[in-house]
Amino acid sequence: MIDSMTGYGAGERPLGEASVSVEARSVNHRYLEVSCRGPRWSLALENE
């Protein structure tokens, strides 16, 4: 019997002089939390 459906994934990639990090978590299939970090100029790409 499975008691937990928790998942986690993370990745990082160099992008010129900066790097971009992405992290995703899911807890018991109820919530998904995604966190992205990158250089300030990349904020304009957030909606794409």
Order of alpha helices (4+ residues) and beta strands (2+ residues): beta-beta-beta
